[in-house]
Amino acid sequence: MEFSDSFLPTANSVGMSSMVTYFFLIFAAYAFLGNVIFCWLGKSSVAPEHRTSRYFTAIIAAVAGISYMLIAHFYHEMLRELAHTTDPIKRDELLRTSYNAIGQLRYIDWSITTPLLLLKAVSMLKIQPNQAKNSIFWLLFADLFMVFTGYIGEQQLTANGHIMVGDKLIWGAISTLGYIIIPVILWNLWKRFKDTVQPEERTAYKWLALSTVTTWGVYPIGYILTTINGFNLNYIHISFSIFDVINKVGAGAVVYLAAKKILEKRVAEDATMNTHMVD
C-alpha cells in the first residue's frame, strides 16, 4: 500500500513469504536494539571481571542492529519494485537477484560480530593474553578467513546477476576450512583452561562453543541452498534472521546469566562472612 511517496508492503502485492521475511528482518533489528539497551542498563549486575563481555555483547548487538536496519531498508525498496511487477518470471528474477545484493550486508556484519562472539566465549575461560595468544590469533584468523571467503563465494555471479554454481561451491568449500578450525581450537582451549574457572563460566563456555557446531551450522546450509534453482530464497532470509538473533542475543544472555550468578554468589558469601565476623 502506498501513501503519497511512502510504501508499506502487504501480502496481496508482494506475496506471503516476502511479508514473513520482512517481518523477521524488522523483528531482528528490534531485538538487537533492545539488546543494546539491556546491555547498558545491566552492566553493573554482573561480576566485574565479566563486564568486558557485556561490552562485546553491546557492540555485537549494535553492529547487527545497524546491519538489519540496512537489510530491511533495501529489502523494503525491493518489495516496492516487486509490488509493481506483474510478470511471474520477472518477480522471481527480482527476488533471486536482490538476495545476492542484500545478502552481502550479512557478511560485513559477520566480519565484526563473529570474532567478537568468539572472544566473548574465550573470556569465559578468563585466559590472559600471554597464555594462549597463538591459539586466539588462529581462532580469529580462521573466523575472518571463513567469513571473507564466504563473501567472495556469494559474489560469484554472472553479468545478469545469476549464481555461478560451481565457482560458488568451490569458495564455499574453501570457507569451510576456516569453519572446521574454529571448534578444534575452542576444544583445545577448553581442555587447557576448564579447571581454572568457576562452574558457571565452564557451562557458559560450553554453550557458546557448542553453538559453533550447531546453530552456526545453518549458515553453510543456507549457502548451499542458494545454488538450487527455484528454491525460495526468502526462506534463507528468514532462517538467517532467526538464527542471528539466537546466536547473538542468545549468546549474550548465556554470558549475562553466568556472570550475574557469579556476582550473586559472591555477594551472598560476603554477606555471610560479615554476619559471622567478631569485633
SULBELBEL-V84705 format. One line per field, one symbol per residue. phi: phi as a letter, one per 40 degrees, with the letter a starting at -180 (. if undefined). A space follows every 10 residues. Layout:
phi: ???
This chain:
phi: .bbfbbbbcb ccbbgccccc cddcccdcdc cccccccccc cbcccbddcb cccccdcccd ccccccdccc cccccccccd cccbbbcdcc cccccccccc ccccccccdc cccccccccc cccccfccdc caccccdccc cccccdcccc cdccccbccc gcccddcccc ccccccdccc cdcccccccc ccbccbbcdc cccccdcccc ccbbcccccc ccdccccccg ccccccdccc cccccccccc cccccccccc cccccccccc cccccccbc
